[in-house]
């Protein structure tokens, strides 16, 4: 009866794993066999029909060896065979190692808590024990939340991202022709740009002109920098259309920006993808 009641719970919990229903049903049988074998071995070793109690080091070690590790390792062979035979896993060893590690850890964490909770005499509880248990449960929930939510979010936020790169090196400088780039909306991308160098100018101003006509300064370069390929990071947001990187030259580095002469308009068209 208890095993029949546990079957819908396992199927519900395993819905998000993507495993076929047949695989889940067979794995439920191996899990039941795992639990039954562990209970049988613990009772045989302790030679007692009384409810098992974690009342010392000997009882704990018996549970660890014969209730958590041995039956789990033995049934993991069958579990891995089912995973491979039903096509859920391509690697027998990977399925075996994953099942053995996860189930042993689950037994060591969950079973002692359930055994102590079931054997607890609720009528003899005192306020200090309730406060102690509540505090411990709260800390465990906090640690679990940090491990499952907070830390993975920090890792994803801090992980380096590789920008998609495009090149304007072959783009015309003053013509109407432009290159076409398809990029995801709200995602930046990189542009390789060769600035048209002219010995008559000692400084260069580069600005981005959007389809709406808005001009955003990008970078200023000296003569030496202008002779090297530059990389710009462009974020079109959700604005598709024709863009241009406008290159202007200054006769001297100290010259006023208003005196800059436009040298090139490197045009490109952005198409947004999902």
ZAMARGU-4260 file (C-alpha; in steps of 0.2 Angstrom, whole numbers, plus 5000, padded with zeros to 4 digits):
<rodrens>
0) 5000/5000/5000 | 5014/5012/5005 | 5023/5008/4989 | 5008/5011/4978 | 5005/5028/4986
5) 5023/5032/4982 | 5022/5028/4964 | 5012/5044/4959 | 5024/5055/4969 | 5039/5048/4960
10) 5031/5050/4943 | 5026/5068/4947 | 5043/5073/4953 | 5052/5065/4938 | 5041/5073/4925
15) 5054/5087/4921 | 5068/5074/4919 | 5062/5070/4901 | 5063/5051/4904 | 5051/5040/4895
20) 5036/5033/4906 | 5042/5015/4905 | 5059/5020/4911 | 5052/5029/4926 | 5040/5015/4930
25) 5055/5002/4930 | 5066/5014/4940 | 5052/5015/4953 | 5054/4996/4955 | 5073/4997/4957
30) 5070/5011/4970 | 5058/5000/4980 | 5070/4986/4979 | 5084/4997/4985 | 5073/5002/5000
35) 5067/4985/5004 | 5085/4977/5003 | 5092/4991/5014 | 5078/4988/5028 | 5081/4969/5027
40) 5099/4970/5029 | 5098/4983/5044 | 5086/4972/5053 | 5097/4956/5050 | 5112/4965/5056
45) 5104/4972/5072 | 5094/4956/5075 | 5080/4966/5081 | 5061/4968/5076 | 5060/4985/5085
50) 5060/5001/5076 | 5077/5006/5071 | 5084/5021/5081 | 5100/5031/5078 | 5105/5029/5096
55) 5124/5028/5094 | 5139/5026/5082 | 5136/5007/5080 | 5118/5010/5074 | 5124/5024/5062
60) 5138/5014/5054 | 5126/4999/5051 | 5114/5011/5043 | 5127/5019/5032 | 5135/5003/5026
65) 5120/4991/5025 | 5106/5003/5023 | 5113/5017/5012 | 5128/5011/5002 | 5127/4992/4999
70) 5109/4991/4993 | 5111/5006/4983 | 5127/5001/4974 | 5119/4984/4970 | 5103/4991/4963
75) 5112/5004/4953 | 5118/4990/4941 | 5100/4986/4937 | 5095/5004/4937 | 5109/5008/4924
80) 5104/4993/4913 | 5086/5000/4913 | 5092/5017/4908 | 5103/5011/4893 | 5090/4998/4888
85) 5076/5010/4887 | 5087/5023/4877 | 5087/5036/4891 | 5106/5035/4893 | 5119/5031/4881
90) 5133/5027/4894 | 5130/5012/4906 | 5145/5018/4918 | 5138/5036/4918 | 5121/5030/4923
95) 5127/5019/4936 | 5139/5032/4944 | 5125/5045/4944 | 5112/5034/4952 | 5124/5027/4965
100) 5131/5044/4970 | 5114/5053/4971 | 5104/5039/4980 | 5118/5036/4993 | 5118/5055/4997
105) 5099/5055/4997 | 5098/5040/5009 | 5111/5048/5021 | 5102/5065/5021 | 5083/5060/5021
110) 5082/5043/5030 | 5089/5048/5047 | 5078/5064/5047 | 5062/5053/5043 | 5067/5039/5056
115) 5069/5052/5070 | 5054/5062/5065 | 5043/5046/5065 | 5050/5040/5082 | 5048/5057/5090
120) 5036/5058/5105 | 5027/5074/5101 | 5019/5074/5118 | 5036/5076/5127 | 5042/5090/5116
125) 5048/5106/5125 | 5049/5124/5119 | 5069/5123/5118 | 5068/5108/5107 | 5055/5116/5096
130) 5065/5132/5094 | 5081/5122/5091 | 5073/5111/5077 | 5065/5126/5069 | 5081/5136/5069
135) 5090/5121/5061 | 5077/5118/5048 | 5077/5137/5044 | 5096/5136/5041 | 5095/5121/5031
140) 5082/5129/5020 | 5093/5145/5018 | 5108/5134/5013 | 5098/5124/5001 | 5091/5141/4993
145) 5109/5148/4992 | 5116/5132/4984 | 5101/5129/4972 | 5097/5147/4967 | 5108/5161/4973
150) 5125/5153/4969 | 5120/5147/4952 | 5113/5164/4948 | 5130/5172/4953 | 5139/5160/4942
155) 5128/5163/4927 | 5130/5182/4929 | 5149/5181/4932 | 5153/5169/4918 | 5161/5176/4903
160) 5151/5178/4887 | 5158/5176/4869 | 5151/5190/4858 | 5146/5186/4841 | 5158/5195/4829
165) 5155/5204/4812 | 5167/5213/4801 | 5166/5230/4792 | 5183/5228/4785 | 5176/5226/4767
170) 5162/5239/4769 | 5162/5254/4757 | 5167/5270/4765 | 5155/5283/4757 | 5144/5272/4746
175) 5126/5267/4749 | 5130/5248/4750 | 5130/5241/4767 | 5133/5224/4775 | 5119/5214/4783
180) 5120/5206/4800 | 5107/5196/4809 | 5109/5197/4828 | 5098/5193/4843 | 5087/5207/4850
185) 5094/5216/4866 | 5111/5207/4864 | 5128/5216/4860 | 5139/5210/4846 | 5157/5215/4841
190) 5162/5224/4825 | 5180/5223/4817 | 5183/5240/4809 | 5197/5247/4798 | 5198/5266/4800
195) 5202/5274/4784 | 5219/5282/4788 | 5225/5299/4781 | 5242/5306/4785 | 5234/5324/4785
200) 5225/5320/4801 | 5232/5317/4818 | 5216/5312/4827 | 5200/5303/4823 | 5183/5303/4830
205) 5171/5288/4828 | 5152/5289/4831 | 5138/5277/4828 | 5123/5283/4819 | 5107/5273/4822
210) 5092/5271/4810 | 5083/5284/4820 | 5097/5297/4816 | 5104/5297/4834 | 5123/5299/4834
215) 5132/5291/4849 | 5151/5294/4851 | 5161/5278/4851 | 5179/5282/4852 | 5193/5294/4848
220) 5210/5287/4840 | 5227/5295/4837 | 5236/5292/4821 | 5245/5276/4827 | 5229/5268/4833
225) 5220/5272/4817 | 5232/5261/4807 | 5226/5246/4817 | 5210/5236/4816 | 5198/5242/4830
230) 5185/5232/4839 | 5168/5240/4844 | 5154/5233/4854 | 5137/5237/4847 | 5121/5234/4856
235) 5106/5238/4844 | 5093/5234/4858 | 5077/5231/4848 | 5080/5244/4834 | 5083/5235/4818
240) 5088/5245/4802 | 5103/5254/4794 | 5117/5259/4805 | 5133/5268/4801 | 5150/5271/4809
245) 5155/5289/4805 | 5173/5292/4805 | 5180/5310/4806 | 5197/5317/4806 | 5206/5331/4815
250) 5221/5340/4809 | 5228/5340/4827 | 5224/5331/4843 | 5220/5348/4851 | 5208/5354/4837
255) 5190/5357/4841 | 5178/5343/4837 | 5167/5355/4827 | 5182/5357/4814 | 5182/5338/4811
260) 5180/5332/4793 | 5170/5317/4789 | 5181/5304/4781 | 5170/5289/4780 | 5153/5281/4784
265) 5154/5263/4786 | 5137/5257/4784 | 5129/5240/4790 | 5111/5234/4792 | 5105/5225/4807
270) 5091/5212/4807 | 5085/5206/4824 | 5082/5188/4828 | 5074/5180/4843
</rodrens>
